[in-house]
Amino acid sequence: MTKLSDLKVKIFADGADLDGISAMYANPLIKGFTTNPTLMRKVGISDYEAFARSVLDVVPDRPVSFEVFADEPGEMERQALEIASWGANVNVKIPVTNTLGEFSGNLIERLSKAGVIVNVTAIMTLGQVNRVVDCLAADTPALVSVFAGRIADTGRDPIPVMRDCVAALERKPLSELIWASPRELLNIFHADQVGCQVITVTNDVLNKLPTIGKDLDEYSLDTVKMFHTDAASAGFSISPAAS
């Protein structure tokens, strides 16, 4: 199997826990960070800007993506420009559509032409990718985030889709494809094999990195020991059958 050190895909940590972000920043394998309003809400964040600036204090020199949360194009653009001003390493996440399903193409085009590094998010289809690529400025870096994990959740194999998306981005060489919402550690290797430049990974999956390449017989024994220890710790017992 491919060794972790041989991977070409960049791993971005995805989360909203400041302590977790700080821990992942100490790991040289982590090349960037992403978050979103849903993750922030789950951990109880109420002040969006204060949290974002705290993240940038922890991560001053690697890409960090923050998402607009407006739904009207004019307000989305205002938020995007404000977010972009928070740091040279900030990427601005723009949903591929608003909640009415209206394509964000005009906004993406304006921001990209203005030099904002957009991270176009919540993409599920090759058709959406092609429309987004048409809007990206050739001389501005960009991220195109395809939710491969959610594609897999529908029973579809995301690998052919992601391979086609890699090819679609070749028209804009400064753009990078993100394998988003992975469900397991193996997806890091999938992303690498199809040529994705980036994969976003939550801390619960990243915590499994030490298991890569582990001997399976050893892993089997460790699992047996875990079951035995947990049963003993819980005080489980089964009474003898009555005679």
Residue pairs with C-beta under 8 A, 6 or more apart in sequence:
1 189
1 213
2 189
2 192
2 193
3 212
3 213
4 29
4 209
4 212
4 213
7 188
7 189
7 192
8 192
9 179
9 188
9 191
9 192
9 196
9 197
9 198
9 199
10 31
10 32
10 197
10 198
10 199
11 29
11 30
11 31
11 188
11 198
11 199
11 201
11 206
12 30
12 31
12 32
12 33
12 34
12 63
12 65
12 178
12 198
12 199
12 200
12 201
13 20
13 21
13 24
13 30
13 32
13 33
13 34
13 200
13 201
13 202
13 203
13 206
14 33
14 34
14 35
14 39
14 180
14 200
14 201
14 202
15 21
15 24
15 33
15 35
15 39
15 202
15 203
16 35
16 36
16 39
16 40
16 42
16 43
16 45
16 51
17 43
17 203
18 51
18 54
18 55
18 58
20 203
21 33
21 55
21 58
21 59
22 58
23 203
24 30
24 33
24 203
24 206
25 33
25 58
25 59
25 62
29 209
30 62
30 206
31 62
31 63
31 198
32 62
32 63
32 64
32 65
32 198
33 55
33 59
33 62
33 63
33 64
33 65
34 64
34 65
34 93
34 119
34 200
35 55
35 64
35 65
35 66
35 67
36 67
36 93
36 121
37 48
37 67
37 69
40 48
40 51
45 51
48 69
49 86
52 66
52 83
52 86
53 86
55 64
56 64
56 86
56 87
56 89
56 90
59 89
60 87
60 89
61 89
62 89
63 89
63 90
63 91
63 117
64 87
64 89
64 90
64 91
65 90
65 91
65 92
65 93
65 119
65 143
66 83
66 86
66 90
66 91
66 92
66 93
67 92
67 93
67 94
67 95
67 119
67 121
68 76
68 79
68 80
68 83
68 92
68 93
68 94
68 95
69 79
70 76
70 78
70 79
71 98
71 99
71 100
72 98
73 98
73 104
73 106
73 107
76 94
76 98
76 104
76 107
77 107
77 110
77 111
80 92
80 94
80 107
80 111
80 116
80 118
81 111
81 114
81 116
83 90
83 92
84 90
84 92
84 111
84 116
84 117
90 117
91 117
91 118
91 119
91 143
92 111
92 116
92 117
92 118
92 119
93 118
93 119
93 120
93 121
93 145
94 104
94 107
94 108
94 111
94 118
94 119
94 120
94 121
95 104
95 120
95 121
95 122
96 103
96 104
96 120
96 121
96 122
96 123
96 128
96 132
97 103
97 104
97 122
98 104
103 131
104 120
105 131
105 132
105 134
105 135
106 135
108 118
108 120
108 132
108 135
108 136
109 135
109 136
109 137
111 118
112 118
112 135
112 136
112 137
112 140
112 142
113 137
113 140
115 137
115 140
116 140
117 140
117 141
117 142
117 143
118 136
118 142
118 143
119 142
119 143
119 144
119 145
119 178
120 132
120 142
120 143
120 144
120 145
121 145
121 180
122 145
122 147
123 129
123 132
123 144
123 145
123 146
123 147
124 146
124 147
124 150
124 151
125 161
126 161
126 164
126 165
126 168
129 144
129 146
129 165
129 168
129 169
130 168
132 144
133 144
133 168
133 169
133 171
133 172
133 175
136 142
136 172
136 175
138 172
138 173
138 174
139 174
140 174
141 174
141 175
141 176
142 172
142 174
142 175
142 176
143 175
143 176
143 177
143 178
143 198
144 165
144 169
144 175
144 176
144 177
144 178
145 178
145 180
145 200
146 158
146 161
146 162
146 165
146 177
146 178
146 179
146 180
147 180
147 181
148 158
148 161
148 162
148 179
148 180
148 181
148 182
148 187
148 190
148 191
149 158
149 180
149 181
149 182
149 183
149 187
150 181
151 158
151 161
152 158
152 183
153 183
158 190
159 190
159 193
159 194
162 177
162 179
162 190
162 191
162 194
162 196
163 194
163 195
165 177
166 177
166 194
166 195
166 196
169 175
169 176
169 177
176 197
176 198
177 195
177 196
177 197
177 198
178 196
178 197
178 198
178 199
178 200
179 187
179 190
179 191
179 196
179 198
179 199
179 200
180 199
180 200
181 200
182 188
182 191
182 199
182 200
182 201
182 205
184 205
185 205
185 208
185 209
185 211
185 212
187 199
187 201
188 199
188 201
191 198
191 199
192 199
211 219
